[in-house]
């Protein structure tokens, strides 16, 4: 599915599924740093990982702010494919600096 088709599906359905959109080799380094942000499933469920507590409480528990503790996950958030997709979905041609006038 090309990005224009994906944007059309997103506008019509409110979501789009893009399997393989980011190639596995580009995800590998980010996936290797997931443990910097999240407890393991085992550590979460058996309460042996202290990080578990930050994900419990309410719907906002566990929200991280950019930049993330993981450099690789932060870089994934600004991956050129993600940025291009966002521009297509939001019908934006990218950043346009504000014009200033000389005094």
N, C-alpha and C positions, 0 to 999 in steps of 0.2 A: 504494500500500500504506500503510495507516495504521500508527501506531506499535505498537499492540497486536498487529496481525498480524505486523509485523516482529519483535517480541519473541518471538512464538510460533515463527516460522521460525528465529530465532537459537537458541532453546532446543532445537529439534528437530534442526537441521542444524549448529549450531556457528558459523554465519556467516549474514549476510543482505546482499543487494545492494540498495542504495537509490539507483538512478539519479536524479539531479536533486534529491537530498535537500537540499543547500544550493544555492540559486539562483546562477547564474553571476555575477550582479552582486555577491553577497556574497563570492565567491571571487576576484574580479578584483584587489582590493588585496593580498591575500595572495599570489596568484600572481605579482604584479609584484615581490615581495620574495624570491622563491625563490633568487635569485642571492646574497643575503646569507648563505644557509646552505649552498648547494651549488655546486660547480663546474658549468660547462656540460658537456653530454655530450662535446662536442668537446675541451674542456680536460681532461676526465678521461681520455679514451681516448688522446689524443696526449701526455699528461703535461705540458701547458703551463701548467696551473693548479696552483699550489702547494697549494691546499686538497685536492687529490686524495689526498694522503698520509694524511689523517686518516680516510679511508674504507677503507683497506687494512690488513690485518693479521689480524683475526679477526672473529668474528661480532658483536662489540660495538664494533667500530671505527665511528666517525662518529656515535655516539649523542649527541644534544643534550639538554640539561636545560632545563627550564622555569624562568623565561621564556626564550624563544628570542632570538636576535640580531635577529630581525624582530618588530617590534611587531605588525604585521598578522597574522602567523602565530600569534603568542601569543594575539591576540584571537580568531582562528579556533578555537583549541583550547578556548576557553570560550564559544563561540557558543551562544546559547540553544537552538538545534536540537540541537546535540551534547549539551548537558547534559540536555535532556529525553529524548533517546534513551538516554543512559547510565542515567538513572533508570529508564526502562522495561525495559531489558535486565537491569539488576541488581536489579529489583524494589525500588527504593529511593524513598522519598517525599521525599528531599532531606535536607539537613543538619538534625540534631536536636541542639541544644546539650545538654551534660550538665547534669543538675540538681545544684545545690549546696545544701547545708544550712547554715543559719546556726549559728555556734558559740555 
